[in-house]
Amino acid sequence: MQLTELAGSAVAVYPAFRRVLGLSASAAQFLSQAVYWTERTGDGWFYKTETEWKEEIGLSSKEVRTARKNLAGMQLLEEVRKGVCVFHATWTLIPRSFGQSFHAHLDRQSERSDAGSYC
């Protein structure tokens, strides 16, 4: 049996989410997977339980909850919770906030590099 068969599916993480948005590794991993699922639905909304998140991206319950909270606090992810005993949520990215955060950071980086230029 191949290692890839034992390990299961790979999960892509966009390094720019850490670098540009200043996210933790777990939040960047969560957001990367949210981008994946958002792009595969007609309206941008998708459904995941906490257990599904844990199994899919390999984070602990605490890491999933912290990533959710931080991304929602940054207004990058919108969550609609359903149910009382079992955590069910529907998710979508908030494109405007997401794009604004990226552009603001890139502008700051550009200003810093221009300030350090002597030519």
N, C-alpha and C positions, 0 to 999 in steps of 0.2 A: 504494500500500500504506500502510495506517495505521501510525502509530508503535507502537500496541499489538500489531499483528501482528508487527512486527519485534522488539519487545522480549520477547515471550513472556508467560508467565503472571506475574501479580503475586503477591507473597508478603506476607501480612499479618503484622505484628509487633505484639505487645501492648506498648505503652509501659510499662505497669505492671510488666512483668518487669524492666525496667531500674530503674525508680523504686523499686519495692517490694522486689525481691530483690537489687538492686545489681549486676545482670549487665552485662557488656559488650554492645555492640550486636550482635556476632556470636553470643554465647551467647543473647541474647534472641531473635534471629532463629531460631536452631536450636531453642530451646525452643518458640517459637510454632508452628513447623512440626511439632514432635513432638506438641503438643497437637492440632493439626489431624488428624494421622494416628491418634493414639490414640483420638480420638472416633469414628473411622470404622471401627473394627474391633470385632468382638464381644467379644473378651477383653482389649482394650487393647494387645496386642502388635502390632508391625508390623515389617517387614523393609526395610532400606535398606543399600546399599553406600556406601562413602565417595564414590565417583564419582557415585552418585545424589544424595547430599546436596549435593555441589558444584554439580551441574547444576541442582538444584531450587531452592536458595536462594542461589546465587551466591557462596559463600564459597570461599576457598582451602583446600587440603588442611590447612595449618597451622591455619587458623581452625576448621575442622571438628574436628580432633583436640583443639584447646585447649578448644573449647566442650563437646565430649563429656566430656573429662576433668574440667572444672570442674563441670558439671551432675551428673555421677556422684559427684564429691567432695562436693557439697552434698546428695547423696541425693535429687535431684529426678528423676533418670533412671536406669533400670536397663538394662544392656546385657548381652546374651549373645552372645559372639563365636563364630563358626564358621569353619573353614577355616584354612589356613596361609599360602598365597601370596597369596590374594585376600581382602581384608577383607570379611567378611559379618557383619552383626550384626542381631539382633532387639532391639527397643527397647520400653520402656513407661515411662510416667510413674509415679512413686511418689506416689499421691494423698495419703497421710497426711502425708508430709514436705512435699509441695508446699503443702498447706493450712496446715500448721503454720507454715511460713516466711512465708506471706502474712499470717496472723493475728498472728504475733509482730511483724512490721514495722508493721502497722497499729496495734497496741496501743502501740508505741513512739512512733509519730507522734501518736497521740491524747494520750499523756502529755505530749509536748513542747508541743502546742498548749494543753493545759489549764494547764501550768506558766506559759505566757506570757500567760494570760488575766487581766485585771484586773477583770472584772465578776463 
